[in-house]
């Protein structure tokens, strides 16, 4: 087969990658049957990076010519396999400078020059600088004799970095061979293999550019009583511009409407606090307590017109600008209809009836409509997150516990779809949760659970406050108990240290259990019926020779 071996040298990175990377395709020809093996060779020097995904071996006959390097480029009517490849490259230059004066004044400067093949020629390269300043106040002469203060440092930093985390291939429009989607009877053909063509796969955008994140940070580090009590406090402000986004498109656009765009801009502000207290008692008991808490606020500051409607709102004047990115837009549920009088005196609402959810008429026009009776009903971001790490040891025994929690945040309680309804998720002949036993009925008129029905005429799966619940929880993530054997006991076995331990993960979860705003599922952290984080227990030994 050596006579039929053909070598192809192909270099990619738009136009620039031709100087950066090398791709060799060996093609074996046996009549009309071709076997392609892709071999990738990277340069030994430089900080360049290439990602490539492709089928290594395939059978696909009847290529138009030898210039096609994709499996799917073969004749779709006689294809025995399928496959395609994607590739991208990232090149970076990096520099850093540090300066320290008198162990009190600190300065650092860094700069990156990054290039990505995922962006057009005019936007491929960008510079991302950063710098930081520090002042160790404790080392100043005027604090030398302040004994209770063991450390004090002020920090300031500013930096900018880029994000190119999107699939490759979105600079130019592309097409794929698809016999099932493009075959057509030509010239009156009524039997046999039909003529096949190509369909549009995606729409290119040659103006794509780097998503840019600029962050400013103010911080303070402190320590008291010979570092028995230490901590840090940080305030940050982060602004993201030209966010990379793949918006949905209307069906009237036809095939291949997917196209990445540089979309909204966003701001984040927050505070992070970390405190640690450690102590050793004369009895040999040692312990440390570390706690942290963090909170942030987020808002969208700018939305291009081409993505305005996909970030929530009613598509008219009520948009997400000035609100958190994870805001939720929907209807306000106002209990359920419990009497015929309530049904008769309520605004027009398609599907309303006894035992059905009632929705608020926000604009007061006497009708429940999608355009004017939806509003911003929640934010899934928590008010704050926190953690607590406890460690203790006495002689050869040690104990560690780690707690983690979240307070606030509106989460979608998917469990309700199965516990409160018969008709919006489950069908007949399937299991239902016991909540349906308390559904509204003439014999149970005080219930706040909708009446059972095999039809969903009231569209009760619509996004509304009925499904939004408090996402707060506290978890014991880890507990570990260990025992270190005395050195005199193990050194005869040429072991320098031997420790046995037993540990458990995801021990318990405490969530809100009172009032109607409680999350009814098993775990607020796992929503939409994801896999519950399992409890695990481990017994093991650490051996050091």
C-alpha positions in Angstrom: 0.0 0.0 0.0 3.0 2.3 0.1 2.4 3.2 -3.5 -1.0 4.6 -2.5 0.2 6.4 0.6 -0.2 10.2 0.3 1.1 12.7 2.8 -0.7 16.0 3.5 0.9 18.8 5.5 -1.8 21.1 6.9 -1.2 24.0 9.3 -4.2 25.6 11.1 -4.9 28.7 13.1 -7.0 30.7 10.8 -4.3 32.2 8.7 -1.8 32.6 11.6 -1.7 28.9 12.7 0.0 28.1 9.4 3.1 29.3 11.1 2.4 27.7 14.5 1.2 24.1 14.2 1.7 21.1 12.0 -1.0 18.5 11.1 -0.1 15.5 9.0 -2.9 13.4 7.4 -1.9 10.1 6.0 -4.5 8.8 3.6 -4.6 5.2 2.3 -6.4 4.6 -0.9 -7.8 1.2 -1.8 -10.0 1.8 -4.8 -12.9 3.9 -3.6 -12.3 2.9 0.0 -10.3 5.3 2.2 -8.8 4.9 5.6 -7.7 8.1 7.3 -5.3 8.3 10.2 -4.7 11.8 11.8 -1.3 12.3 13.3 -0.6 15.5 15.3 2.9 16.9 15.7 3.5 19.9 18.0 6.5 22.1 18.1 8.9 21.5 21.0 9.3 25.1 22.0 7.0 27.9 22.9 3.9 28.3 25.0 1.5 27.4 22.2 -1.5 25.1 22.9 -3.5 23.2 20.4 -6.7 21.2 21.1 -7.9 18.8 18.4 -10.7 16.2 18.5 -11.2 13.8 15.6 -11.9 10.3 14.6 -8.7 8.4 14.3 -9.8 5.7 11.9 -12.9 5.5 9.7 -14.4 4.0 6.6 -16.0 6.6 4.3 -15.9 6.2 0.5 -16.2 8.6 -2.4 -14.5 11.8 -1.2 -15.0 14.7 -3.6 -11.2 15.2 -3.7 -8.2 14.8 -1.5 -8.4 18.3 -0.1 -11.2 17.3 2.3 -9.9 16.3 5.7 -13.3 15.5 7.4 -14.9 12.1 7.6 -18.4 13.6 7.0 -17.1 15.1 3.7 -17.6 11.7 2.0 -20.6 10.7 0.0 -23.5 10.6 2.4 -25.4 8.0 0.4 -22.7 5.4 0.7 -21.3 6.3 4.1 -20.2 3.5 6.4 -19.2 5.8 9.2 -19.3 9.4 10.3 -17.1 11.9 12.2 -15.7 15.3 12.2 -12.9 17.3 13.9 -12.5 20.5 15.7 -9.4 22.3 16.6 -8.3 25.4 18.4 -5.0 27.1 19.5 -4.0 29.4 22.3 -0.7 31.2 22.4 0.5 33.3 25.4 3.4 35.4 26.4 3.7 36.2 30.1 5.9 38.5 32.1 6.1 39.4 35.8 8.1 41.8 38.0 8.4 42.0 41.8 9.8 44.7 44.0 10.1 44.7 47.8 11.5 47.6 49.9 12.5 47.2 53.5 10.2 44.3 53.9 7.3 46.8 54.2 6.4 48.0 50.7 5.5 45.4 48.0 4.8 45.8 44.3 4.1 43.3 41.6 3.3 43.7 38.0 2.2 41.0 35.5 1.2 41.1 31.8 -0.2 38.5 29.4 -0.4 38.7 25.7 -2.9 36.1 24.6 -4.0 34.9 21.2 -6.8 32.5 20.4 -7.8 30.9 17.1 -11.5 31.2 18.2 -11.6 34.9 17.4 -11.3 36.8 14.1 -8.0 38.3 12.8 -8.8 41.8 14.1 -9.6 40.6 17.6 -7.4 37.5 18.0 -4.7 39.1 20.3 -5.2 41.0 23.5 -3.1 42.3 26.4 -4.2 41.6 30.0 -2.2 43.5 32.6 -2.4 43.3 36.4 -0.6 44.8 39.4 -0.8 44.6 43.2 0.4 46.8 46.1 1.1 45.8 49.7 2.0 47.6 52.9 3.2 45.6 55.9 2.2 48.2 58.5 3.3 45.9 61.4 6.9 46.3 60.2 6.7 50.1 60.6 8.8 51.5 63.5 5.7 53.1 65.1 4.1 49.6 65.6 7.2 47.8 66.8 6.2 47.9 70.5 2.5 47.1 70.0 2.8 43.5 71.4 -0.8 42.4 71.0 -0.7 43.1 67.3 1.4 40.4 65.6 0.5 41.2 61.9 -1.1 43.9 59.9 -1.0 44.3 56.2 -3.0 46.3 53.6 -3.4 45.1 50.1 -4.7 46.5 46.8 -4.8 44.8 43.4 -6.2 45.4 40.0 -6.1 43.1 37.0 -7.7 42.1 33.7 -8.0 38.7 32.1 -9.7 37.2 29.1 -12.0 34.3 28.5 -12.2 32.3 25.3 -14.1 29.3 26.6 -16.4 28.7 23.7 -16.3 25.9 21.1 -14.1 26.4 18.1 -15.4 26.9 14.5 -17.8 29.8 15.0 -15.9 32.3 12.9 -17.2 31.1 9.6 -20.5 29.5 8.6 -20.2 25.8 8.2 -22.2 23.1 6.4 -22.6 19.3 6.9 -23.6 16.5 4.6 -26.9 15.0 5.7 -28.6 12.5 3.5 -31.7 12.3 5.7 -32.1 16.0 5.9 -31.1 17.1 2.3 -31.9 14.2 -0.1 -34.3 15.0 -2.8 -35.7 13.3 -5.9 -34.2 15.1 -8.9 -35.4 14.9 -12.5 -38.4 12.7 -11.6 -36.3 10.0 -9.8 -38.7 7.8 -7.9 -36.5 4.9 -6.6 -32.9 4.2 -5.5 -30.6 6.5 -3.7 -31.7 10.1 -3.9 -29.4 13.0 -4.6 -27.9 14.4 -1.3 -26.6 17.8 -0.4 -25.4 19.8 2.5 -27.3 21.8 5.1 -26.2 24.8 7.1 -24.8 23.8 10.5 -24.0 27.2 12.1 -23.7 30.8 11.3 -20.2 32.3 11.5 -19.4 35.6 13.3 -16.0 37.0 12.3 -16.3 39.9 14.8 -16.0 37.6 17.9 -13.6 38.9 20.5 -12.3 38.2 24.0 -14.7 38.3 26.9 -12.9 40.5 29.4 -13.0 40.5 33.2 -11.6 43.5 35.1 -11.3 43.1 38.9 -10.3 45.4 41.7 -9.6 44.1 45.2 -9.1 45.8 48.6 -7.8 43.6 51.4 -6.5 43.6 55.0 -4.6 40.8 56.8 -4.3 40.9 60.6 -3.1 38.8 63.5 -3.3 39.2 67.2 -1.7 37.6 70.3 1.2 36.0 68.6 -1.0 34.8 65.7 -3.5 33.1 67.9 -6.2 35.0 66.2 -5.7 35.7 62.5 -8.0 36.8 59.7 -8.5 38.5 56.3 -11.1 40.8 55.0 -11.5 41.4 51.2 -13.8 43.6 49.2 -13.9 43.0 45.5 -15.4 44.7 42.4 -15.5 42.7 39.2 -16.8 43.9 35.8 -17.3 41.5 32.9 -17.7 43.0 29.4 -18.4 41.4 26.0 -19.6 38.2 27.5 -19.6 35.3 25.0 -23.1 33.9 24.6 -25.0 31.5 22.3 -28.5 33.0 22.0 -31.5 31.0 20.8 -32.9 32.0 17.4 -36.4 31.9 15.9 -37.4 29.0 13.8 -38.1 31.3 10.8 -34.4 31.7 10.5 -34.1 28.2 9.2 -31.2 25.7 9.6 -27.9 26.7 11.1 -29.0 29.7 13.1 -26.6 29.0 16.0 -24.0 31.8 16.3 -21.9 33.0 19.2 -22.0 36.7 20.0 -20.4 39.1 22.4 -23.4 39.9 24.6 -24.0 41.6 27.9 -21.8 43.3 30.5 -22.1 42.4 34.2 -20.9 43.7 37.6 -20.2 41.8 40.8 -19.4 43.3 44.2 -18.8 41.3 47.4 -17.1 40.9 50.7 -15.2 37.8 52.0 -14.2 37.4 55.7 -12.0 34.7 57.1 -11.1 34.3 60.8 -9.1 31.6 62.6 -8.5 31.1 66.3 -6.0 28.5 67.5 -4.9 27.6 71.0 -2.8 25.0 72.9 -3.6 24.1 76.5 -1.0 22.9 79.1 -2.8 19.6 79.2 -1.8 18.8 75.6 -5.2 19.6 74.1 -4.9 21.7 70.9 -7.7 23.1 68.9 -8.4 25.6 66.1 -11.6 27.2 64.8 -11.8 28.7 61.3 -14.9 30.4 60.0 -15.6 32.2 56.8 -18.5 34.1 55.3 -19.0 35.7 51.9 -21.6 37.7 50.1 -21.9 39.3 46.7 -24.3 41.4 44.6 -24.6 41.0 40.9 -26.3 42.9 38.2 -26.4 43.1 34.4 -25.3 46.6 33.2 -25.6 46.4 29.5 -27.5 44.2 26.9 -27.1 44.4 23.2 -30.4 44.4 21.3 -29.7 41.0 19.7 -29.7 39.2 23.1 -32.1 41.5 25.1 -35.1 39.2 24.9 -33.3 36.0 26.1 -32.2 37.3 29.4 -35.6 37.4 31.0 -38.3 40.0 31.0 -41.3 40.4 28.7 -39.4 41.4 25.6 -40.7 44.9 25.7 -39.8 47.5 28.4 -39.3 45.1 31.3 -35.8 43.7 30.9 -33.0 42.5 33.2 -30.7 45.5 33.1 -29.9 46.6 36.6 -30.9 43.2 38.0 -29.0 40.1 39.0 -28.0 37.7 36.2 -29.8 34.8 38.0 -33.1 36.7 38.3 -36.3 34.7 37.8 -39.2 36.1 35.8 -42.7 34.7 36.1 -46.2 34.9 37.5 -47.2 35.6 41.1 -49.3 32.7 42.5 -52.0 33.9 44.8 -53.2 30.7 46.5 -55.9 28.5 44.9 -59.6 29.0 44.2 -61.5 27.5 47.1 -65.0 28.8 46.4 -67.1 29.4 43.3 -67.5 33.0 44.4 -63.7 33.4 44.2 -63.7 31.9 40.7 -66.6 34.2 39.5 -65.1 37.4 40.9 -61.5 36.9 39.7 -59.8 38.3 36.5 -60.1 36.3 33.3 -57.7 33.4 33.5 -57.8 30.5 31.0 -58.4 27.2 32.8 -59.4 28.7 36.2 -61.7 26.7 38.4 -62.2 25.3 41.9 -58.9 24.0 43.3 -56.8 25.6 40.6 -53.9 28.0 41.2 -54.9 31.7 41.1 -52.5 34.2 39.6 -52.3 38.0 40.3 -53.5 40.5 37.8 -50.5 42.8 38.1 -51.6 45.5 35.6 -55.2 45.5 36.8 -56.8 45.1 33.4 -59.0 42.2 34.5 -57.1 39.6 32.5 -54.1 37.3 33.2 -51.8 37.7 30.3 -48.2 36.7 29.5 -47.1 40.2 28.4 -48.3 42.3 31.4 -48.8 39.9 34.4 -45.3 38.5 34.8 -42.7 40.2 36.9 -39.3 39.5 38.6 -40.2 37.0 41.3 -36.9 35.9 42.7 -33.1 35.6 42.5 -31.4 32.2 42.8 -28.1 33.7 44.2 -27.8 33.2 48.0 -27.7 36.1 50.4 -24.4 34.7 51.8 -22.4 31.5 52.1 -20.5 30.4 55.1 -18.3 27.6 56.5 -16.9 26.4 59.8 -13.8 24.2 60.2 -13.1 22.7 63.7 -9.9 20.8 64.4 -8.8 19.3 67.8 -6.1 16.9 69.0 -5.2 15.4 72.3 -2.1 13.4 72.6 -2.4 10.8 69.7 -6.1 11.4 68.9 -7.3 14.0 66.4 -10.7 15.1 65.2 -11.8 17.3 62.3 -15.2 18.6 61.3 -16.2 20.8 58.3 -19.6 22.5 58.1 -20.7 24.4 55.0 -23.9 26.4 54.5 -25.9 28.7 52.3 -28.5 31.3 53.4 -31.2 32.6 51.1 -31.7 32.3 47.4 -34.8 31.3 45.6 -34.6 27.8 44.1 -37.0 25.9 41.8 -38.5 23.1 43.9 -38.9 20.3 41.2 -40.2 18.0 44.0 -43.5 19.9 44.0 -44.1 18.9 40.4 -44.4 15.3 41.6 -45.9 15.9 45.1 -48.6 18.5 44.4 -49.7 17.6 40.9 -51.0 14.6 39.0 -51.0 16.2 35.6 -47.9 18.3 34.9 -45.1 15.8 35.3 -46.3 12.4 36.2 -48.8 10.5 34.1 -51.2 7.7 35.0 -49.7 4.3 36.0 -46.7 5.9 37.6 -45.8 6.6 41.2 -46.8 9.8 42.9 -45.6 11.4 46.1 -47.8 11.4 49.2 -48.5 15.1 48.9 -51.3 14.4 46.4 -53.3 12.9 49.3 -53.8 16.4 50.7 -54.9 18.0 47.5 -57.9 20.4 47.5 -61.3 18.8 47.2 -64.8 19.7 48.4 -64.1 17.4 51.3 -60.7 19.1 52.0 -61.5 22.8 51.3 -58.7 24.3 53.4 -55.9 22.7 51.5 -53.4 24.8 49.5 -52.5 22.0 47.2 -54.2 22.2 43.8 -57.0 19.7 43.1 -56.1 16.5 41.3 -56.7 16.5 37.6 -55.6 14.5 34.6 -55.5 17.6 32.5 -53.5 20.8 32.9 -55.9 23.4 31.5 -54.7 26.1 33.9 -51.1 25.8 32.7 -49.8 25.3 36.2 -46.3 24.3 35.3 -45.7 27.9 34.1 -42.9 29.7 36.0 -44.5 31.2 39.1 -43.8 31.8 42.8 -45.6 28.5 43.6 -42.4 26.6 42.7 -39.9 29.0 44.3 -38.7 28.1 47.7 -35.9 29.0 50.2 -32.6 27.4 49.2 -30.9 27.7 52.6 -29.1 24.7 54.1 -26.4 23.7 56.6 -24.3 20.6 55.9 -21.8 18.6 57.9 -19.6 17.9 54.9 -16.8 16.0 56.6 -16.0 14.4 59.9 -12.8 12.5 60.6 -11.4 10.8 63.7 -7.8 9.6 63.7 -5.2 8.0 65.9 -1.5 8.2 65.5 0.4 5.3 66.9 3.4 6.1 69.1 6.7 6.2 67.3 8.2 3.7 69.7 5.6 1.2 68.7 6.1 1.4 64.9 9.8 2.2 64.4 10.7 -1.5 64.8 8.8 -2.1 61.5 10.8 0.7 59.9 7.7 3.0 59.8 8.3 6.6 60.8 4.5 7.4 61.2 1.4 5.3 61.3 -2.1 6.8 61.5 -5.4 5.1 61.4 -8.6 7.0 60.7 -12.3 6.7 60.1 -14.2 9.5 58.2 -17.6 10.2 56.8 -18.7 12.7 54.1 -22.1 14.4 53.6 -23.2 13.3 57.1 -26.4 15.4 57.4 -28.2 18.4 55.9 -30.3 20.9 57.8 -32.8 22.8 55.7 -35.8 25.0 56.4 -38.6 22.8 57.6 -41.2 25.4 58.7 -43.8 27.5 56.8 -44.9 27.2 53.2 -41.6 28.6 51.8 -39.7 25.4 52.8 -37.9 23.3 50.2 -39.8 20.1 49.9 -37.1 18.0 48.1 -34.4 16.1 49.9 -31.6 18.6 49.3 -31.7 22.3 48.3 -28.2 22.0 46.8 -29.4 19.3 44.3 -32.3 20.7 42.3 -34.2 19.4 39.3 -33.9 15.8 40.5 -30.2 15.6 40.1 -28.4 12.7 41.9 -28.4 13.2 45.6 -24.9 13.5 47.1 -24.4 10.2 48.9 -23.3 9.6 52.4 -19.9 7.8 52.4 -17.8 6.3 55.2 -14.1 5.4 54.9 -11.7 3.5 57.1 -8.0 3.8 56.3 -4.4 4.1 57.4 -1.6 6.6 56.5 1.8 5.0 56.5 5.1 7.0 56.2 8.4 5.1 55.9 
